[in-house]
Amino acid sequence: MTGLDAQREFSRLRWRCRRGMRELDELLVRYLEHDYAAASARERAAFERLLELQDPELLGYLVGRQTPPEEDLQRVVARLRRDPD
């Protein structure tokens, strides 16, 4: 992937991080900016699957009311829930 392609992909993901809830926006964008680049391809794919979820389901995972069905999603949710460095 060229630098321009990577920049477009990052912009596309940043747009997908925009949700109906400010709290979700902040958690998703923080992960994108601080963790996504160093994540494995598998973790990146899991993050992108999370972005496909509806806000109520995603919020349920992030506040611990529900547990994602897949281990990969569980790992990304755990990273999203951690305290910022």
Backbone bond lengths (Angstrom), bond angles and torsions (degrees), N, CA, C in turn:
res aa  C-N    CA-C-N  psi(-1)  N-CA   C-N-CA  omega(-1)  CA-C   N-CA-C  phi
1 M - - - 1.451 - - 1.527 108.03 -
2 T 1.307 115.68 130.32 1.457 120.02 179.40 1.517 110.13 -75.76
3 G 1.313 116.01 167.60 1.452 120.66 178.65 1.523 112.27 -58.98
4 L 1.317 116.00 -39.63 1.464 120.36 179.39 1.529 110.63 -67.59
5 D 1.336 116.75 -41.29 1.462 120.37 177.33 1.525 111.07 -63.18
6 A 1.323 116.62 -42.12 1.463 121.15 179.26 1.526 110.12 -63.61
7 Q 1.316 116.72 -40.39 1.463 120.71 178.95 1.530 110.90 -65.14
8 R 1.313 117.00 -40.77 1.469 120.95 177.93 1.526 110.62 -65.04
9 E 1.332 116.13 -42.29 1.461 120.15 178.91 1.527 110.90 -62.64
10 F 1.331 116.94 -42.96 1.455 121.40 178.54 1.533 109.74 -61.96
11 S 1.319 117.05 -43.56 1.473 121.19 178.73 1.521 111.19 -63.26
12 R 1.321 116.58 -40.51 1.467 121.15 178.28 1.529 110.10 -62.27
13 L 1.331 116.68 -45.22 1.460 120.53 179.54 1.525 111.45 -66.50
14 R 1.309 116.26 -39.58 1.474 119.73 178.40 1.525 110.03 -60.01
15 W 1.318 116.56 -41.08 1.461 120.43 177.96 1.530 110.39 -63.57
16 R 1.335 117.07 -41.04 1.470 121.10 179.78 1.527 111.84 -67.73
17 C 1.327 117.68 -21.32 1.468 121.74 177.70 1.524 111.65 -74.48
18 R 1.308 117.32 -14.18 1.475 120.83 178.87 1.512 108.15 -73.57
19 R 1.310 116.01 119.79 1.454 121.87 -176.55 1.520 109.92 -122.81
20 G 1.304 115.92 -174.86 1.449 120.74 178.34 1.518 113.07 -83.96
21 M 1.322 116.83 -4.18 1.461 121.21 -177.97 1.526 109.69 -127.43
22 R 1.303 115.46 129.02 1.468 120.61 -178.08 1.536 111.88 -58.20
23 E 1.336 117.18 -38.97 1.456 121.27 -178.88 1.529 110.96 -61.27
24 L 1.332 116.10 -42.29 1.460 119.74 177.29 1.522 110.48 -64.78
25 D 1.327 116.63 -44.60 1.463 120.84 178.17 1.526 110.61 -52.66
26 E 1.330 115.57 -49.65 1.463 120.27 -175.64 1.524 112.05 -63.91
27 L 1.324 117.21 -43.67 1.464 119.91 179.71 1.526 111.58 -64.68
28 L 1.315 116.22 -45.45 1.466 120.34 -177.15 1.521 111.69 -67.29
29 V 1.327 117.32 -43.85 1.464 120.49 -179.44 1.531 110.36 -67.42
30 R 1.326 117.27 -37.72 1.468 120.01 178.03 1.525 110.37 -60.15
31 Y 1.341 116.78 -45.45 1.461 120.05 177.66 1.533 109.80 -61.54
32 L 1.311 116.59 -46.88 1.467 120.56 -178.45 1.523 111.16 -57.86
33 E 1.303 116.88 -44.76 1.465 120.70 -175.91 1.528 113.78 -77.08
34 H 1.329 117.62 -29.98 1.469 119.64 -173.29 1.517 114.88 -108.22
35 D 1.327 118.58 -24.56 1.461 120.23 -172.56 1.522 114.46 -120.94
36 Y 1.299 117.54 -29.03 1.467 121.18 -171.33 1.523 112.38 -58.92
37 A 1.303 118.32 -45.97 1.471 120.99 -175.41 1.527 112.10 -60.99
38 A 1.320 117.89 -34.35 1.464 121.43 -178.17 1.533 112.35 -91.35
39 A 1.306 117.44 -4.90 1.468 121.05 -176.79 1.526 111.13 -73.40
40 S 1.315 114.79 154.03 1.467 120.24 175.44 1.529 109.04 -69.49
41 A 1.318 115.83 163.94 1.468 120.21 177.68 1.531 110.38 -59.65
42 R 1.306 116.36 -36.63 1.466 121.17 179.44 1.533 111.05 -65.26
43 E 1.332 116.50 -43.25 1.466 120.19 179.15 1.529 110.74 -68.46
44 R 1.310 117.13 -38.47 1.468 120.22 177.05 1.525 110.62 -60.54
45 A 1.322 115.40 -43.53 1.469 120.11 179.50 1.531 110.23 -62.93
46 A 1.320 117.01 -40.26 1.466 120.67 178.49 1.521 110.41 -64.26
47 F 1.328 117.61 -41.86 1.461 120.90 177.73 1.528 110.25 -60.32
48 E 1.307 116.41 -43.43 1.460 119.83 179.61 1.527 111.38 -65.26
49 R 1.335 117.56 -34.81 1.473 120.08 174.97 1.525 110.47 -65.34
50 L 1.323 117.31 -37.95 1.467 120.07 176.67 1.523 111.00 -60.68
51 L 1.332 116.29 -38.28 1.461 120.31 -179.27 1.526 112.34 -65.73
52 E 1.319 117.35 -18.03 1.463 121.23 179.19 1.525 112.04 -82.20
53 L 1.335 117.27 -14.22 1.461 121.13 -177.15 1.524 111.77 -74.17
54 Q 1.312 115.14 155.80 1.458 120.95 173.89 1.533 108.48 -73.29
55 D 1.320 116.79 151.71 1.461 121.90 -177.23 1.534 113.97 -53.64
56 P 1.344 120.17 -45.63 1.468 118.62 -178.42 1.539 113.26 -61.01
57 E 1.327 116.46 -39.17 1.468 120.13 178.75 1.528 110.44 -67.92
58 L 1.314 116.79 -46.06 1.462 121.46 179.04 1.524 110.84 -60.96
59 L 1.322 116.84 -44.00 1.454 120.99 178.38 1.533 110.71 -61.53
60 G 1.323 116.99 -41.73 1.458 120.96 177.37 1.519 112.06 -56.98
61 Y 1.319 117.05 -40.26 1.463 121.05 177.49 1.521 111.00 -67.46
62 L 1.310 116.23 -44.13 1.459 120.24 -173.73 1.521 113.73 -73.14
63 V 1.323 117.61 -26.10 1.468 119.32 177.13 1.524 111.72 -97.02
64 G 1.316 117.36 -0.05 1.454 121.18 174.75 1.512 115.64 85.44
65 R 1.317 118.69 11.98 1.470 121.21 177.32 1.523 111.34 -76.15
66 Q 1.323 115.60 -26.60 1.463 121.97 -179.61 1.522 108.04 -134.51
67 T 1.322 115.46 160.66 1.462 121.66 176.94 1.518 108.30 -118.87
68 P 1.318 117.41 129.70 1.465 119.06 177.82 1.527 110.47 -59.48
69 P 1.326 117.74 147.10 1.461 120.68 -177.14 1.530 114.42 -72.59
70 E 1.310 117.42 -24.28 1.467 121.25 -176.44 1.528 110.99 -103.73
71 E 1.332 115.55 143.71 1.465 120.37 177.70 1.523 112.29 -60.16
72 D 1.328 116.58 -41.11 1.468 119.84 -179.57 1.527 110.73 -60.43
73 L 1.315 116.70 -42.16 1.458 120.37 178.07 1.523 110.58 -66.69
74 Q 1.327 117.13 -38.55 1.457 121.10 178.33 1.529 111.01 -60.30
75 R 1.339 116.76 -40.68 1.470 120.42 179.73 1.527 111.43 -65.57
76 V 1.318 117.00 -42.97 1.463 120.04 179.77 1.523 110.12 -66.69
77 V 1.320 117.47 -41.56 1.465 120.60 177.97 1.529 109.90 -60.53
78 A 1.320 117.14 -41.53 1.470 120.22 178.24 1.529 110.61 -60.93
79 R 1.324 117.45 -40.41 1.471 120.56 177.87 1.521 110.83 -67.37
80 L 1.312 117.42 -38.38 1.464 121.04 179.00 1.525 110.83 -65.19
81 R 1.336 116.87 -34.56 1.459 121.30 -175.87 1.523 113.24 -81.68
82 R 1.301 118.23 -15.41 1.463 119.70 -176.14 1.524 111.20 -67.23
83 D 1.306 115.34 157.51 1.474 120.71 177.06 1.520 109.34 -68.07
84 P 1.319 117.31 141.96 1.474 119.35 176.61 1.530 110.05 -65.20
85 D 1.311 113.36 148.82 1.476 119.96 179.62 1.503 111.94 -68.42
